[in-house]
Amino acid sequence: MMENDISLDIFTYNILIDAYCKQGMILEAIDIVRTMRKLGMEPNVVTYNILVDAYCKEGMVSRAEDIVDMMRKQGIEPNVVTYTALIDGHCLQNQIDKARGVFQLMIREGCATNIHISNRTNP
């Protein structure tokens, strides 16, 4: 795309990252993030949420948690989308206690919840 003088912005990169992740190509998505950074464009909360969700859906919740740690180090706070992905990831791995822990953290941090999350963490 750069060869055609098409300007890529964070929205375009997020679309590409999401497409790779939806195809299970997380490593390729990470390469896109590296390319963004080389071009001086930092990932935003949407970028990180895409990666967190992808790792959770692939059963790699600990890797998703690493992404959340990276977000925080860069001054980007997780939001309801981030926490929902982590809760779903733990539930998919049958780690209900860990899902409840994320839910409690979310409440402590003042992040808004929704009915979907409440239903997932309260049997």
PyMOL CGO cylinders between C-alpha atoms (Angstrom):
from pymol import cmd
from pymol.cgo import CYLINDER

trace = [
    CYLINDER, 0.00, 0.00, 0.00, 2.82, 2.37, 0.73, 0.3, 1, 1, 1, 1, 1, 1,
    CYLINDER, 2.82, 2.37, 0.73, 4.13, 1.83, -2.80, 0.3, 1, 1, 1, 1, 1, 1,
    CYLINDER, 4.13, 1.83, -2.80, 0.86, 3.28, -4.12, 0.3, 1, 1, 1, 1, 1, 1,
    CYLINDER, 0.86, 3.28, -4.12, 1.16, 6.45, -2.02, 0.3, 1, 1, 1, 1, 1, 1,
    CYLINDER, 1.16, 6.45, -2.02, -1.78, 5.41, 0.14, 0.3, 1, 1, 1, 1, 1, 1,
    CYLINDER, -1.78, 5.41, 0.14, -1.47, 6.95, 3.57, 0.3, 1, 1, 1, 1, 1, 1,
    CYLINDER, -1.47, 6.95, 3.57, -2.00, 4.46, 6.36, 0.3, 1, 1, 1, 1, 1, 1,
    CYLINDER, -2.00, 4.46, 6.36, -3.35, 5.65, 9.69, 0.3, 1, 1, 1, 1, 1, 1,
    CYLINDER, -3.35, 5.65, 9.69, -4.14, 3.93, 12.98, 0.3, 1, 1, 1, 1, 1, 1,
    CYLINDER, -4.14, 3.93, 12.98, -7.60, 2.96, 11.74, 0.3, 1, 1, 1, 1, 1, 1,
    CYLINDER, -7.60, 2.96, 11.74, -6.20, 1.25, 8.65, 0.3, 1, 1, 1, 1, 1, 1,
    CYLINDER, -6.20, 1.25, 8.65, -3.57, -0.57, 10.68, 0.3, 1, 1, 1, 1, 1, 1,
    CYLINDER, -3.57, -0.57, 10.68, -6.19, -1.72, 13.19, 0.3, 1, 1, 1, 1, 1, 1,
    CYLINDER, -6.19, -1.72, 13.19, -8.28, -3.13, 10.35, 0.3, 1, 1, 1, 1, 1, 1,
    CYLINDER, -8.28, -3.13, 10.35, -5.27, -5.06, 9.05, 0.3, 1, 1, 1, 1, 1, 1,
    CYLINDER, -5.27, -5.06, 9.05, -4.36, -6.30, 12.52, 0.3, 1, 1, 1, 1, 1, 1,
    CYLINDER, -4.36, -6.30, 12.52, -7.94, -7.40, 13.16, 0.3, 1, 1, 1, 1, 1, 1,
    CYLINDER, -7.94, -7.40, 13.16, -8.10, -9.23, 9.82, 0.3, 1, 1, 1, 1, 1, 1,
    CYLINDER, -8.10, -9.23, 9.82, -4.90, -11.15, 10.57, 0.3, 1, 1, 1, 1, 1, 1,
    CYLINDER, -4.90, -11.15, 10.57, -6.11, -12.01, 14.07, 0.3, 1, 1, 1, 1, 1, 1,
    CYLINDER, -6.11, -12.01, 14.07, -9.48, -13.24, 12.81, 0.3, 1, 1, 1, 1, 1, 1,
    CYLINDER, -9.48, -13.24, 12.81, -7.58, -15.61, 10.52, 0.3, 1, 1, 1, 1, 1, 1,
    CYLINDER, -7.58, -15.61, 10.52, -5.54, -16.91, 13.47, 0.3, 1, 1, 1, 1, 1, 1,
    CYLINDER, -5.54, -16.91, 13.47, -2.43, -15.15, 12.18, 0.3, 1, 1, 1, 1, 1, 1,
    CYLINDER, -2.43, -15.15, 12.18, -1.46, -13.42, 15.42, 0.3, 1, 1, 1, 1, 1, 1,
    CYLINDER, -1.46, -13.42, 15.42, 2.27, -13.39, 14.69, 0.3, 1, 1, 1, 1, 1, 1,
    CYLINDER, 2.27, -13.39, 14.69, 1.63, -11.60, 11.42, 0.3, 1, 1, 1, 1, 1, 1,
    CYLINDER, 1.63, -11.60, 11.42, -0.57, -9.12, 13.30, 0.3, 1, 1, 1, 1, 1, 1,
    CYLINDER, -0.57, -9.12, 13.30, 2.30, -8.49, 15.73, 0.3, 1, 1, 1, 1, 1, 1,
    CYLINDER, 2.30, -8.49, 15.73, 4.55, -7.82, 12.72, 0.3, 1, 1, 1, 1, 1, 1,
    CYLINDER, 4.55, -7.82, 12.72, 2.07, -5.14, 11.59, 0.3, 1, 1, 1, 1, 1, 1,
    CYLINDER, 2.07, -5.14, 11.59, 2.31, -3.55, 15.06, 0.3, 1, 1, 1, 1, 1, 1,
    CYLINDER, 2.31, -3.55, 15.06, 6.11, -3.54, 14.74, 0.3, 1, 1, 1, 1, 1, 1,
    CYLINDER, 6.11, -3.54, 14.74, 5.81, -1.88, 11.34, 0.3, 1, 1, 1, 1, 1, 1,
    CYLINDER, 5.81, -1.88, 11.34, 3.52, 0.78, 12.81, 0.3, 1, 1, 1, 1, 1, 1,
    CYLINDER, 3.52, 0.78, 12.81, 6.05, 1.54, 15.52, 0.3, 1, 1, 1, 1, 1, 1,
    CYLINDER, 6.05, 1.54, 15.52, 8.92, 1.77, 13.02, 0.3, 1, 1, 1, 1, 1, 1,
    CYLINDER, 8.92, 1.77, 13.02, 6.86, 4.38, 11.19, 0.3, 1, 1, 1, 1, 1, 1,
    CYLINDER, 6.86, 4.38, 11.19, 6.36, 6.33, 14.42, 0.3, 1, 1, 1, 1, 1, 1,
    CYLINDER, 6.36, 6.33, 14.42, 2.76, 5.28, 15.00, 0.3, 1, 1, 1, 1, 1, 1,
    CYLINDER, 2.76, 5.28, 15.00, 1.95, 3.87, 18.43, 0.3, 1, 1, 1, 1, 1, 1,
    CYLINDER, 1.95, 3.87, 18.43, -0.79, 1.29, 19.01, 0.3, 1, 1, 1, 1, 1, 1,
    CYLINDER, -0.79, 1.29, 19.01, -3.91, 2.52, 20.79, 0.3, 1, 1, 1, 1, 1, 1,
    CYLINDER, -3.91, 2.52, 20.79, -6.43, 0.81, 23.06, 0.3, 1, 1, 1, 1, 1, 1,
    CYLINDER, -6.43, 0.81, 23.06, -8.25, -0.61, 20.02, 0.3, 1, 1, 1, 1, 1, 1,
    CYLINDER, -8.25, -0.61, 20.02, -5.04, -2.15, 18.69, 0.3, 1, 1, 1, 1, 1, 1,
    CYLINDER, -5.04, -2.15, 18.69, -4.31, -3.78, 22.01, 0.3, 1, 1, 1, 1, 1, 1,
    CYLINDER, -4.31, -3.78, 22.01, -7.89, -4.96, 22.47, 0.3, 1, 1, 1, 1, 1, 1,
    CYLINDER, -7.89, -4.96, 22.47, -7.73, -6.72, 19.10, 0.3, 1, 1, 1, 1, 1, 1,
    CYLINDER, -7.73, -6.72, 19.10, -4.59, -8.57, 20.19, 0.3, 1, 1, 1, 1, 1, 1,
    CYLINDER, -4.59, -8.57, 20.19, -5.96, -9.39, 23.67, 0.3, 1, 1, 1, 1, 1, 1,
    CYLINDER, -5.96, -9.39, 23.67, -9.15, -10.80, 22.16, 0.3, 1, 1, 1, 1, 1, 1,
    CYLINDER, -9.15, -10.80, 22.16, -7.23, -12.84, 19.57, 0.3, 1, 1, 1, 1, 1, 1,
    CYLINDER, -7.23, -12.84, 19.57, -4.91, -14.38, 22.16, 0.3, 1, 1, 1, 1, 1, 1,
    CYLINDER, -4.91, -14.38, 22.16, -7.88, -15.21, 24.41, 0.3, 1, 1, 1, 1, 1, 1,
    CYLINDER, -7.88, -15.21, 24.41, -9.78, -16.87, 21.58, 0.3, 1, 1, 1, 1, 1, 1,
    CYLINDER, -9.78, -16.87, 21.58, -6.69, -18.95, 20.77, 0.3, 1, 1, 1, 1, 1, 1,
    CYLINDER, -6.69, -18.95, 20.77, -6.51, -20.11, 24.41, 0.3, 1, 1, 1, 1, 1, 1,
    CYLINDER, -6.51, -20.11, 24.41, -3.41, -18.03, 25.21, 0.3, 1, 1, 1, 1, 1, 1,
    CYLINDER, -3.41, -18.03, 25.21, -4.84, -15.98, 28.07, 0.3, 1, 1, 1, 1, 1, 1,
    CYLINDER, -4.84, -15.98, 28.07, -1.46, -15.53, 29.76, 0.3, 1, 1, 1, 1, 1, 1,
    CYLINDER, -1.46, -15.53, 29.76, -0.15, -13.92, 26.56, 0.3, 1, 1, 1, 1, 1, 1,
    CYLINDER, -0.15, -13.92, 26.56, -3.23, -11.69, 26.49, 0.3, 1, 1, 1, 1, 1, 1,
    CYLINDER, -3.23, -11.69, 26.49, -2.45, -10.65, 30.06, 0.3, 1, 1, 1, 1, 1, 1,
    CYLINDER, -2.45, -10.65, 30.06, 1.09, -9.78, 28.93, 0.3, 1, 1, 1, 1, 1, 1,
    CYLINDER, 1.09, -9.78, 28.93, -0.44, -7.46, 26.33, 0.3, 1, 1, 1, 1, 1, 1,
    CYLINDER, -0.44, -7.46, 26.33, -2.54, -5.79, 29.05, 0.3, 1, 1, 1, 1, 1, 1,
    CYLINDER, -2.54, -5.79, 29.05, 0.62, -5.28, 31.13, 0.3, 1, 1, 1, 1, 1, 1,
    CYLINDER, 0.62, -5.28, 31.13, 2.29, -3.71, 28.10, 0.3, 1, 1, 1, 1, 1, 1,
    CYLINDER, 2.29, -3.71, 28.10, -0.70, -1.41, 27.62, 0.3, 1, 1, 1, 1, 1, 1,
    CYLINDER, -0.70, -1.41, 27.62, -0.46, -0.17, 31.18, 0.3, 1, 1, 1, 1, 1, 1,
    CYLINDER, -0.46, -0.17, 31.18, 3.29, 0.41, 30.92, 0.3, 1, 1, 1, 1, 1, 1,
    CYLINDER, 3.29, 0.41, 30.92, 2.59, 2.62, 27.92, 0.3, 1, 1, 1, 1, 1, 1,
    CYLINDER, 2.59, 2.62, 27.92, -0.05, 4.57, 29.83, 0.3, 1, 1, 1, 1, 1, 1,
    CYLINDER, -0.05, 4.57, 29.83, -3.02, 3.00, 28.07, 0.3, 1, 1, 1, 1, 1, 1,
    CYLINDER, -3.02, 3.00, 28.07, -5.71, 1.88, 30.48, 0.3, 1, 1, 1, 1, 1, 1,
    CYLINDER, -5.71, 1.88, 30.48, -7.71, -1.27, 29.77, 0.3, 1, 1, 1, 1, 1, 1,
    CYLINDER, -7.71, -1.27, 29.77, -11.39, -0.67, 29.11, 0.3, 1, 1, 1, 1, 1, 1,
    CYLINDER, -11.39, -0.67, 29.11, -14.57, -2.74, 29.21, 0.3, 1, 1, 1, 1, 1, 1,
    CYLINDER, -14.57, -2.74, 29.21, -13.63, -4.38, 25.89, 0.3, 1, 1, 1, 1, 1, 1,
    CYLINDER, -13.63, -4.38, 25.89, -10.23, -5.44, 27.28, 0.3, 1, 1, 1, 1, 1, 1,
    CYLINDER, -10.23, -5.44, 27.28, -11.72, -6.90, 30.43, 0.3, 1, 1, 1, 1, 1, 1,
    CYLINDER, -11.72, -6.90, 30.43, -14.55, -8.62, 28.57, 0.3, 1, 1, 1, 1, 1, 1,
    CYLINDER, -14.55, -8.62, 28.57, -12.03, -10.37, 26.31, 0.3, 1, 1, 1, 1, 1, 1,
    CYLINDER, -12.03, -10.37, 26.31, -10.03, -11.55, 29.34, 0.3, 1, 1, 1, 1, 1, 1,
    CYLINDER, -10.03, -11.55, 29.34, -13.15, -12.77, 31.14, 0.3, 1, 1, 1, 1, 1, 1,
    CYLINDER, -13.15, -12.77, 31.14, -14.30, -14.65, 28.04, 0.3, 1, 1, 1, 1, 1, 1,
    CYLINDER, -14.30, -14.65, 28.04, -10.81, -16.09, 27.59, 0.3, 1, 1, 1, 1, 1, 1,
    CYLINDER, -10.81, -16.09, 27.59, -10.74, -17.43, 31.14, 0.3, 1, 1, 1, 1, 1, 1,
    CYLINDER, -10.74, -17.43, 31.14, -14.26, -18.82, 30.76, 0.3, 1, 1, 1, 1, 1, 1,
    CYLINDER, -14.26, -18.82, 30.76, -13.29, -20.59, 27.53, 0.3, 1, 1, 1, 1, 1, 1,
    CYLINDER, -13.29, -20.59, 27.53, -10.45, -22.22, 29.46, 0.3, 1, 1, 1, 1, 1, 1,
    CYLINDER, -10.45, -22.22, 29.46, -12.89, -23.15, 32.25, 0.3, 1, 1, 1, 1, 1, 1,
    CYLINDER, -12.89, -23.15, 32.25, -11.02, -20.82, 34.64, 0.3, 1, 1, 1, 1, 1, 1,
    CYLINDER, -11.02, -20.82, 34.64, -14.09, -19.36, 36.27, 0.3, 1, 1, 1, 1, 1, 1,
    CYLINDER, -14.09, -19.36, 36.27, -12.28, -18.18, 39.41, 0.3, 1, 1, 1, 1, 1, 1,
    CYLINDER, -12.28, -18.18, 39.41, -9.79, -16.25, 37.27, 0.3, 1, 1, 1, 1, 1, 1,
    CYLINDER, -9.79, -16.25, 37.27, -12.68, -14.77, 35.27, 0.3, 1, 1, 1, 1, 1, 1,
    CYLINDER, -12.68, -14.77, 35.27, -14.29, -13.61, 38.51, 0.3, 1, 1, 1, 1, 1, 1,
    CYLINDER, -14.29, -13.61, 38.51, -10.95, -12.13, 39.57, 0.3, 1, 1, 1, 1, 1, 1,
    CYLINDER, -10.95, -12.13, 39.57, -10.79, -10.06, 36.38, 0.3, 1, 1, 1, 1, 1, 1,
    CYLINDER, -10.79, -10.06, 36.38, -14.39, -8.99, 36.96, 0.3, 1, 1, 1, 1, 1, 1,
    CYLINDER, -14.39, -8.99, 36.96, -13.57, -7.86, 40.49, 0.3, 1, 1, 1, 1, 1, 1,
    CYLINDER, -13.57, -7.86, 40.49, -10.49, -5.99, 39.24, 0.3, 1, 1, 1, 1, 1, 1,
    CYLINDER, -10.49, -5.99, 39.24, -12.67, -4.29, 36.67, 0.3, 1, 1, 1, 1, 1, 1,
    CYLINDER, -12.67, -4.29, 36.67, -15.06, -3.12, 39.40, 0.3, 1, 1, 1, 1, 1, 1,
    CYLINDER, -15.06, -3.12, 39.40, -12.18, -1.94, 41.63, 0.3, 1, 1, 1, 1, 1, 1,
    CYLINDER, -12.18, -1.94, 41.63, -10.77, 0.10, 38.76, 0.3, 1, 1, 1, 1, 1, 1,
    CYLINDER, -10.77, 0.10, 38.76, -14.15, 1.69, 38.14, 0.3, 1, 1, 1, 1, 1, 1,
    CYLINDER, -14.15, 1.69, 38.14, -14.57, 0.25, 34.68, 0.3, 1, 1, 1, 1, 1, 1,
    CYLINDER, -14.57, 0.25, 34.68, -18.22, 0.04, 33.58, 0.3, 1, 1, 1, 1, 1, 1,
    CYLINDER, -18.22, 0.04, 33.58, -19.64, -3.45, 33.35, 0.3, 1, 1, 1, 1, 1, 1,
    CYLINDER, -19.64, -3.45, 33.35, -22.39, -4.77, 31.19, 0.3, 1, 1, 1, 1, 1, 1,
    CYLINDER, -22.39, -4.77, 31.19, -25.01, -7.49, 31.57, 0.3, 1, 1, 1, 1, 1, 1,
    CYLINDER, -25.01, -7.49, 31.57, -23.04, -9.92, 29.37, 0.3, 1, 1, 1, 1, 1, 1,
    CYLINDER, -23.04, -9.92, 29.37, -20.09, -9.83, 31.77, 0.3, 1, 1, 1, 1, 1, 1,
    CYLINDER, -20.09, -9.83, 31.77, -22.29, -10.16, 34.85, 0.3, 1, 1, 1, 1, 1, 1,
    CYLINDER, -22.29, -10.16, 34.85, -23.97, -13.22, 33.37, 0.3, 1, 1, 1, 1, 1, 1,
    CYLINDER, -23.97, -13.22, 33.37, -20.61, -14.86, 32.51, 0.3, 1, 1, 1, 1, 1, 1,
    CYLINDER, -20.61, -14.86, 32.51, -19.20, -14.48, 36.03, 0.3, 1, 1, 1, 1, 1, 1,
    CYLINDER, -19.20, -14.48, 36.03, -22.32, -15.26, 38.10, 0.3, 1, 1, 1, 1, 1, 1,
    CYLINDER, -22.32, -15.26, 38.10, -23.53, -18.84, 37.68, 0.3, 1, 1, 1, 1, 1, 1,
]
cmd.load_cgo(trace, "trace")
